[in-house]
Amino acid sequence: MLRALVLGSAAGGGFPQWNSAGPGCRRARAGDPAARPRTQTSLAVTADGVRWVLLNAAPDLRAQIEANPPLHPRPASPGVVRHSPIAAVVLTGGEVDAIAGLLTLRERHAFALYAAAPVLAVLRDNPIFNAVNPAIVPRRELPIGGAPLVLADAAGEALGLLVEAFAVPGKVPLFQEAPDGADPGRTEAGETIGLAIRATAGGPALLFIPGCAALTPALRERIAGADTVLFDGTLWRDDEMICAGAGPKTGARMGHMSLDGPEGTLAAFRGLPVRRKILIHLNNTNPVLLADSPERAAVEAAGWEVAEDGMEITL
């Protein structure tokens, strides 16, 4: 059996975002039950309920660990106070939203770190990540499009989980873009990946795709027939941030599909056989975050759920 905890469900900045006075963020700060706060996107998955694997390490990771008792440390033996059930981390990209939380895990705790080659290069080229000592935390390359890989802890002990990594359309991390802001274009070389995770004992797979610029025929084929998909829900409409006065970029420029429109996620998934569809990585400007919005009603009518922090999924 595969068990997943949604540690965080918002896009970069969380909801409410620290410097946003947008209407949704104001409602969240006021405690409106229809505008539930969310931290930045990360999942935790397990096959045995004891050893857990993080999917992305969000900047909010410390708070996420504290909010989820299964991730709390337990005394391993008398006189030993340091412990964590976190046995591995798997990264889907090199954006700050996905990797900054690694620095929270710098306290000499052994776990395995998995990522595609371009993301491992990001970590290698930024010396601050040496605080997560590679001698204690082995860095392992995820093969893209290859056979499923058995996840293991730092010592090489199998964790009862299989992961299959596949490229999805995306872009390089923001900090790797040109200083003049020129569009770096799309890439499918491993800068952005999706994950299919299942228990080695058998059962259906959970697909985790928190960032995606387009639903290509190959990606559509991979998703068809899936049991559960957590998919990029960053924006409702492509020019949303521009219209809200929150930024100059479209969703497409940022490497994300939008939900609405003829080429949006709702249209792209129409007729695609998936048992359970969940939107994750929701930007603070997205009206889908508001439980009483017409946009929320529209996604629910299309068969989608909207991820919330603390949601639990069992396959």
C-alpha positions as a Markdown table, in Angstrom:
| # | Residue | x | y | z |
|---|---|---|---|---|
| 1 | Met | 0.0 | 0.0 | 0.0 |
| 2 | Leu | 1.2 | 3.5 | -0.8 |
| 3 | Arg | 0.3 | 6.3 | 1.6 |
| 4 | Ala | 0.9 | 10.0 | 0.7 |
| 5 | Leu | 0.7 | 13.1 | 2.8 |
| 6 | Val | 0.3 | 16.5 | 1.1 |
| 7 | Leu | 2.7 | 18.6 | 3.2 |
| 8 | Gly | 2.2 | 21.7 | 1.1 |
| 9 | Ser | 0.0 | 22.6 | -1.9 |
| 10 | Ala | 0.7 | 26.2 | -2.8 |
| 11 | Ala | 3.1 | 27.6 | -5.4 |
| 12 | Gly | 6.2 | 29.6 | -4.6 |
| 13 | Gly | 5.5 | 32.1 | -1.8 |
| 14 | Gly | 2.7 | 30.1 | -0.3 |
| 15 | Phe | -0.8 | 31.3 | 0.5 |
| 16 | Pro | -1.0 | 34.0 | 1.8 |
| 17 | Gln | 2.3 | 35.2 | 0.2 |
| 18 | Trp | 4.3 | 37.3 | 2.5 |
| 19 | Asn | 4.2 | 40.5 | 0.4 |
| 20 | Ser | 0.7 | 40.0 | -1.2 |
| 21 | Ala | -2.2 | 42.2 | -0.3 |
| 22 | Gly | -4.4 | 40.5 | -3.0 |
| 23 | Pro | -8.0 | 39.7 | -2.2 |
| 24 | Gly | -7.4 | 36.0 | -1.6 |
| 25 | Cys | -4.4 | 36.6 | 0.6 |
| 26 | Arg | -6.3 | 39.1 | 2.7 |
| 27 | Arg | -9.1 | 36.6 | 3.2 |
| 28 | Ala | -6.6 | 33.9 | 4.2 |
| 29 | Arg | -4.9 | 36.3 | 6.8 |
| 30 | Ala | -8.4 | 37.2 | 8.2 |
| 31 | Gly | -9.1 | 33.5 | 8.9 |
| 32 | Asp | -11.8 | 33.1 | 6.2 |
| 33 | Pro | -12.6 | 29.3 | 6.2 |
| 34 | Ala | -13.1 | 29.5 | 2.4 |
| 35 | Ala | -9.5 | 30.7 | 2.0 |
| 36 | Arg | -7.4 | 28.1 | 3.8 |
| 37 | Pro | -3.7 | 28.9 | 4.1 |
| 38 | Arg | -1.3 | 26.7 | 2.3 |
| 39 | Thr | 2.5 | 26.2 | 2.4 |
| 40 | Gln | 4.7 | 25.5 | -0.6 |
| 41 | Thr | 4.3 | 22.3 | -2.5 |
| 42 | Ser | 5.8 | 19.1 | -1.1 |
| 43 | Leu | 4.6 | 15.5 | -0.5 |
| 44 | Ala | 5.7 | 12.7 | 1.8 |
| 45 | Val | 5.1 | 9.1 | 0.7 |
| 46 | Thr | 5.6 | 5.8 | 2.5 |
| 47 | Ala | 5.1 | 2.1 | 1.9 |
| 48 | Asp | 5.4 | 0.9 | 5.5 |
| 49 | Gly | 4.2 | 3.9 | 7.6 |
| 50 | Val | 7.7 | 4.1 | 9.2 |
| 51 | Arg | 10.2 | 5.3 | 6.6 |
| 52 | Trp | 9.1 | 8.3 | 4.5 |
| 53 | Val | 10.3 | 9.8 | 1.3 |
| 54 | Leu | 9.9 | 13.5 | 0.6 |
| 55 | Leu | 8.9 | 14.6 | -2.9 |
| 56 | Asn | 10.5 | 18.1 | -3.1 |
| 57 | Ala | 11.9 | 20.0 | -0.2 |
| 58 | Ala | 10.0 | 23.2 | 0.1 |
| 59 | Pro | 11.2 | 26.3 | 1.9 |
| 60 | Asp | 8.5 | 25.7 | 4.5 |
| 61 | Leu | 9.8 | 22.2 | 5.2 |
| 62 | Arg | 10.5 | 22.7 | 8.9 |
| 63 | Ala | 6.9 | 23.9 | 9.6 |
| 64 | Gln | 5.6 | 21.0 | 7.4 |
| 65 | Ile | 7.4 | 18.5 | 9.4 |
| 66 | Glu | 6.1 | 19.9 | 12.7 |
| 67 | Ala | 2.5 | 19.9 | 11.3 |
| 68 | Asn | 2.7 | 16.2 | 10.4 |
| 69 | Pro | 3.4 | 13.8 | 13.4 |
| 70 | Pro | 4.4 | 10.9 | 11.2 |
| 71 | Leu | 7.5 | 12.9 | 10.3 |
| 72 | His | 8.4 | 13.7 | 13.9 |
| 73 | Pro | 11.7 | 12.2 | 15.3 |
| 74 | Arg | 11.4 | 9.4 | 17.8 |
| 75 | Pro | 14.2 | 8.3 | 20.2 |
| 76 | Ala | 16.0 | 5.5 | 18.5 |
| 77 | Ser | 17.7 | 4.2 | 21.7 |
| 78 | Pro | 18.5 | 5.4 | 25.2 |
| 79 | Gly | 20.9 | 8.4 | 25.1 |
| 80 | Val | 20.3 | 9.0 | 21.3 |
| 81 | Val | 18.1 | 12.0 | 20.7 |
| 82 | Arg | 18.6 | 12.6 | 17.0 |
| 83 | His | 16.3 | 10.7 | 14.6 |
| 84 | Ser | 14.1 | 11.2 | 11.7 |
| 85 | Pro | 11.7 | 8.9 | 9.7 |
| 86 | Ile | 12.7 | 10.8 | 6.6 |
| 87 | Ala | 14.8 | 8.3 | 4.6 |
| 88 | Ala | 15.1 | 10.0 | 1.2 |
| 89 | Val | 14.2 | 13.1 | -0.8 |
| 90 | Val | 13.3 | 13.1 | -4.5 |
| 91 | Leu | 13.4 | 16.3 | -6.4 |
| 92 | Thr | 11.3 | 17.2 | -9.5 |
| 93 | Gly | 13.2 | 20.4 | -10.4 |
| 94 | Gly | 15.8 | 22.9 | -9.3 |
| 95 | Glu | 13.6 | 25.9 | -8.5 |
| 96 | Val | 14.0 | 27.4 | -5.1 |
| 97 | Asp | 10.5 | 26.2 | -4.2 |
| 98 | Ala | 11.7 | 22.6 | -4.6 |
| 99 | Ile | 15.2 | 22.6 | -3.1 |
| 100 | Ala | 15.5 | 25.4 | -0.4 |
| 101 | Gly | 14.1 | 23.0 | 2.2 |
| 102 | Leu | 17.2 | 20.8 | 1.8 |
| 103 | Leu | 19.0 | 23.3 | 4.0 |
| 104 | Thr | 16.6 | 22.5 | 6.8 |
| 105 | Leu | 17.9 | 19.0 | 6.7 |
| 106 | Arg | 21.5 | 19.9 | 7.2 |
| 107 | Glu | 21.8 | 18.5 | 10.8 |
| 108 | Arg | 24.0 | 15.5 | 9.9 |
| 109 | His | 21.0 | 13.2 | 9.3 |
| 110 | Ala | 21.6 | 10.5 | 6.8 |
| 111 | Phe | 19.1 | 10.3 | 3.9 |
| 112 | Ala | 19.4 | 9.7 | 0.2 |
| 113 | Leu | 18.9 | 12.5 | -2.3 |
| 114 | Tyr | 17.5 | 11.7 | -5.8 |
| 115 | Ala | 17.3 | 14.1 | -8.7 |
| 116 | Ala | 17.8 | 14.2 | -12.5 |
| 117 | Ala | 21.2 | 15.2 | -13.8 |
| 118 | Pro | 20.4 | 18.9 | -14.4 |
| 119 | Val | 19.2 | 19.3 | -10.8 |
| 120 | Leu | 22.1 | 17.6 | -9.3 |
| 121 | Ala | 24.3 | 20.0 | -11.3 |
| 122 | Val | 22.4 | 22.9 | -9.7 |
| 123 | Leu | 23.2 | 21.6 | -6.2 |
| 124 | Arg | 26.8 | 20.9 | -7.2 |
| 125 | Asp | 27.3 | 24.4 | -8.6 |
| 126 | Asn | 25.8 | 26.1 | -5.5 |
| 127 | Pro | 28.3 | 25.6 | -2.6 |
| 128 | Ile | 25.7 | 26.4 | 0.1 |
| 129 | Phe | 24.2 | 23.0 | -0.5 |
| 130 | Asn | 27.4 | 21.4 | 0.7 |
| 131 | Ala | 25.9 | 22.1 | 4.1 |
| 132 | Val | 23.9 | 19.0 | 3.4 |
| 133 | Asn | 27.1 | 17.0 | 3.4 |
| 134 | Pro | 27.3 | 14.6 | 0.4 |
| 135 | Ala | 29.4 | 12.2 | 2.5 |
| 136 | Ile | 26.4 | 11.8 | 4.8 |
| 137 | Val | 23.6 | 12.4 | 2.2 |
| 138 | Pro | 24.5 | 10.5 | -1.0 |
| 139 | Arg | 23.3 | 12.2 | -4.2 |
| 140 | Arg | 21.9 | 9.7 | -6.7 |
| 141 | Glu | 20.9 | 10.4 | -10.3 |
| 142 | Leu | 17.4 | 9.6 | -11.4 |
| 143 | Pro | 17.3 | 8.1 | -14.9 |
| 144 | Ile | 14.8 | 9.8 | -17.1 |
| 145 | Gly | 12.4 | 7.6 | -19.0 |
| 146 | Gly | 14.2 | 4.4 | -17.9 |
| 147 | Ala | 13.1 | 1.5 | -15.9 |
| 148 | Pro | 11.5 | 2.1 | -12.5 |
| 149 | Leu | 14.1 | 2.6 | -9.7 |
| 150 | Val | 13.9 | 1.0 | -6.2 |
| 151 | Leu | 14.3 | 3.9 | -3.7 |
| 152 | Ala | 16.8 | 3.2 | -0.9 |
| 153 | Asp | 18.0 | 5.1 | 2.1 |
| 154 | Ala | 21.5 | 6.4 | 2.6 |
| 155 | Ala | 22.8 | 3.0 | 3.6 |
| 156 | Gly | 21.2 | 1.3 | 0.5 |
| 157 | Glu | 18.3 | -0.3 | 2.3 |
| 158 | Ala | 15.3 | -0.5 | 0.1 |
| 159 | Leu | 12.3 | 1.6 | 1.2 |
| 160 | Gly | 9.5 | -0.5 | -0.5 |
| 161 | Leu | 8.9 | 2.1 | -3.2 |
| 162 | Leu | 9.5 | 2.2 | -6.9 |
| 163 | Val | 9.9 | 5.5 | -8.7 |
| 164 | Glu | 9.9 | 6.2 | -12.4 |
| 165 | Ala | 11.0 | 9.7 | -13.6 |
| 166 | Phe | 9.9 | 11.2 | -16.8 |
| 167 | Ala | 10.6 | 14.5 | -18.5 |
| 168 | Val | 7.8 | 17.1 | -18.8 |
| 169 | Pro | 7.9 | 20.4 | -20.7 |
| 170 | Gly | 9.3 | 23.1 | -18.4 |
| 171 | Lys | 12.1 | 25.6 | -18.2 |
| 172 | Val | 15.4 | 26.2 | -16.3 |
| 173 | Pro | 15.1 | 27.6 | -12.8 |
| 174 | Leu | 14.5 | 31.3 | -12.5 |
| 175 | Phe | 17.9 | 32.0 | -11.1 |
| 176 | Gln | 19.5 | 30.4 | -14.2 |
| 177 | Glu | 17.6 | 32.7 | -16.6 |
| 178 | Ala | 19.4 | 35.5 | -18.3 |
| 179 | Pro | 19.7 | 38.8 | -16.3 |
| 180 | Asp | 17.8 | 40.7 | -19.0 |
| 181 | Gly | 14.7 | 38.5 | -18.4 |
| 182 | Ala | 14.7 | 37.0 | -21.9 |
| 183 | Asp | 12.5 | 34.0 | -22.3 |
| 184 | Pro | 14.7 | 30.9 | -21.9 |
| 185 | Gly | 12.2 | 28.8 | -23.8 |
| 186 | Arg | 10.9 | 25.3 | -23.0 |
| 187 | Thr | 13.1 | 22.3 | -22.3 |
| 188 | Glu | 12.5 | 18.6 | -21.8 |
| 189 | Ala | 16.0 | 17.7 | -20.8 |
| 190 | Gly | 15.3 | 16.9 | -17.2 |
| 191 | Glu | 15.1 | 20.4 | -15.7 |
| 192 | Thr | 11.4 | 19.6 | -14.9 |
| 193 | Ile | 10.3 | 16.0 | -14.3 |
| 194 | Gly | 7.3 | 14.1 | -13.2 |
| 195 | Leu | 7.3 | 11.1 | -10.9 |
| 196 | Ala | 5.3 | 7.8 | -10.9 |
| 197 | Ile | 5.6 | 6.2 | -7.5 |
| 198 | Arg | 4.2 | 2.9 | -6.4 |
| 199 | Ala | 4.8 | 0.3 | -3.6 |
| 200 | Thr | 7.2 | -2.5 | -4.7 |
| 201 | Ala | 4.6 | -4.9 | -3.2 |
| 202 | Gly | 2.3 | -3.9 | -6.1 |
| 203 | Gly | -0.7 | -1.6 | -6.5 |
| 204 | Pro | -1.4 | 1.5 | -8.5 |
| 205 | Ala | 0.9 | 4.4 | -9.1 |
| 206 | Leu | 0.7 | 8.0 | -7.8 |
| 207 | Leu | 1.7 | 10.5 | -10.5 |
| 208 | Phe | 3.2 | 13.7 | -9.1 |
| 209 | Ile | 3.6 | 16.5 | -11.8 |
| 210 | Pro | 3.7 | 19.9 | -9.9 |
| 211 | Gly | 5.1 | 21.8 | -12.9 |
| 212 | Cys | 4.2 | 21.4 | -16.5 |
| 213 | Ala | 4.2 | 23.7 | -19.5 |
| 214 | Ala | 2.2 | 21.6 | -21.9 |
| 215 | Leu | 0.4 | 18.3 | -22.1 |
| 216 | Thr | 2.3 | 16.7 | -25.0 |
| 217 | Pro | 1.1 | 13.5 | -26.7 |
| 218 | Ala | 3.8 | 11.5 | -24.9 |
| 219 | Leu | 2.8 | 12.9 | -21.5 |
| 220 | Arg | -0.9 | 12.4 | -22.3 |
| 221 | Glu | -0.2 | 8.7 | -23.1 |
| 222 | Arg | 1.7 | 8.3 | -19.8 |
| 223 | Ile | -1.2 | 9.8 | -17.7 |
| 224 | Ala | -4.0 | 7.9 | -19.5 |
| 225 | Gly | -5.4 | 5.2 | -17.2 |
| 226 | Ala | -3.6 | 6.5 | -14.1 |
| 227 | Asp | -5.1 | 5.9 | -10.7 |
| 228 | Thr | -4.2 | 9.3 | -9.1 |
| 229 | Val | -2.5 | 12.3 | -10.6 |
| 230 | Leu | -1.4 | 15.4 | -8.7 |
| 231 | Phe | -1.0 | 18.0 | -11.5 |
| 232 | Asp | 0.2 | 21.6 | -11.9 |
| 233 | Gly | -2.6 | 24.0 | -11.0 |
| 234 | Thr | -0.5 | 27.2 | -10.7 |
| 235 | Leu | -2.8 | 29.6 | -12.5 |
| 236 | Trp | -6.5 | 29.8 | -13.5 |
| 237 | Arg | -5.7 | 31.9 | -16.6 |
| 238 | Asp | -2.5 | 32.6 | -18.5 |
| 239 | Asp | -2.4 | 36.4 | -17.9 |
| 240 | Glu | -3.7 | 36.1 | -14.3 |
| 241 | Met | -0.6 | 37.6 | -12.6 |
| 242 | Ile | -0.5 | 40.5 | -15.1 |
| 243 | Cys | -4.2 | 41.3 | -14.6 |
| 244 | Ala | -3.8 | 41.1 | -10.8 |
| 245 | Gly | -0.8 | 43.4 | -10.8 |
| 246 | Ala | 1.3 | 40.7 | -9.2 |
| 247 | Gly | 3.9 | 40.3 | -12.0 |
| 248 | Pro | 4.8 | 40.9 | -15.6 |
| 249 | Lys | 4.9 | 37.2 | -16.8 |
| 250 | Thr | 2.3 | 34.9 | -18.2 |
| 251 | Gly | 1.9 | 31.4 | -17.0 |
| 252 | Ala | 3.4 | 30.0 | -20.2 |
| 253 | Arg | 6.4 | 32.3 | -19.7 |
| 254 | Met | 6.9 | 30.8 | -16.2 |
| 255 | Gly | 6.6 | 27.2 | -17.5 |
| 256 | His | 3.1 | 26.4 | -16.3 |
| 257 | Met | -0.1 | 25.4 | -18.1 |
| 258 | Ser | -3.2 | 27.4 | -17.0 |
| 259 | Leu | -6.4 | 25.7 | -16.0 |
| 260 | Asp | -8.9 | 27.6 | -18.2 |
| 261 | Gly | -9.0 | 28.2 | -21.9 |
| 262 | Pro | -8.9 | 26.0 | -25.0 |
| 263 | Glu | -5.3 | 24.8 | -24.3 |
| 264 | Gly | -5.7 | 24.8 | -20.6 |
| 265 | Thr | -5.5 | 21.8 | -18.2 |
| 266 | Leu | -9.3 | 21.3 | -17.9 |
| 267 | Ala | -9.6 | 21.0 | -21.7 |
| 268 | Ala | -6.4 | 18.9 | -22.1 |
| 269 | Phe | -7.6 | 16.3 | -19.5 |
| 270 | Arg | -11.2 | 16.2 | -20.9 |
| 271 | Gly | -11.8 | 12.6 | -21.9 |
| 272 | Leu | -8.5 | 11.4 | -20.4 |
| 273 | Pro | -9.2 | 8.3 | -18.2 |
| 274 | Val | -7.8 | 9.1 | -14.7 |
| 275 | Arg | -9.6 | 7.8 | -11.6 |
| 276 | Arg | -8.6 | 10.7 | -9.3 |
| 277 | Lys | -7.3 | 14.2 | -10.4 |
| 278 | Ile | -5.9 | 16.6 | -7.9 |
| 279 | Leu | -4.6 | 20.1 | -8.5 |
| 280 | Ile | -1.5 | 21.1 | -6.7 |
| 281 | His | 1.1 | 24.0 | -6.8 |
| 282 | Leu | -1.5 | 26.7 | -6.7 |
| 283 | Asn | -0.4 | 30.4 | -6.9 |
| 284 | Asn | -1.8 | 32.9 | -4.4 |
| 285 | Thr | -3.6 | 34.7 | -7.3 |
| 286 | Asn | -5.5 | 31.6 | -8.4 |
| 287 | Pro | -9.2 | 32.0 | -7.5 |
| 288 | Val | -9.5 | 28.2 | -7.3 |
| 289 | Leu | -7.9 | 28.6 | -3.9 |
| 290 | Leu | -11.2 | 30.1 | -2.7 |
| 291 | Ala | -13.8 | 27.4 | -1.9 |
| 292 | Asp | -16.7 | 29.8 | -2.7 |
| 293 | Ser | -15.4 | 31.0 | -6.1 |
| 294 | Pro | -17.0 | 30.1 | -9.4 |
| 295 | Glu | -13.6 | 28.9 | -10.6 |
| 296 | Arg | -13.5 | 26.3 | -7.8 |
| 297 | Ala | -17.0 | 25.2 | -8.8 |
| 298 | Ala | -15.8 | 24.9 | -12.4 |
| 299 | Val | -12.8 | 22.6 | -11.6 |
| 300 | Glu | -14.9 | 20.5 | -9.3 |
| 301 | Ala | -17.6 | 20.1 | -12.0 |
| 302 | Ala | -14.8 | 18.9 | -14.3 |
| 303 | Gly | -13.9 | 16.2 | -11.8 |
| 304 | Trp | -10.9 | 17.8 | -10.1 |
| 305 | Glu | -10.1 | 18.1 | -6.4 |
| 306 | Val | -8.0 | 21.0 | -5.1 |
| 307 | Ala | -5.1 | 19.9 | -2.8 |
| 308 | Glu | -4.9 | 21.2 | 0.7 |
| 309 | Asp | -2.1 | 20.9 | 3.3 |
| 310 | Gly | -2.7 | 17.8 | 5.4 |
| 311 | Met | -4.6 | 15.9 | 2.7 |
| 312 | Glu | -3.9 | 12.2 | 2.9 |
| 313 | Ile | -4.0 | 9.8 | -0.1 |
| 314 | Thr | -4.0 | 6.0 | 0.1 |
| 315 | Leu | -3.6 | 3.8 | -2.9 |
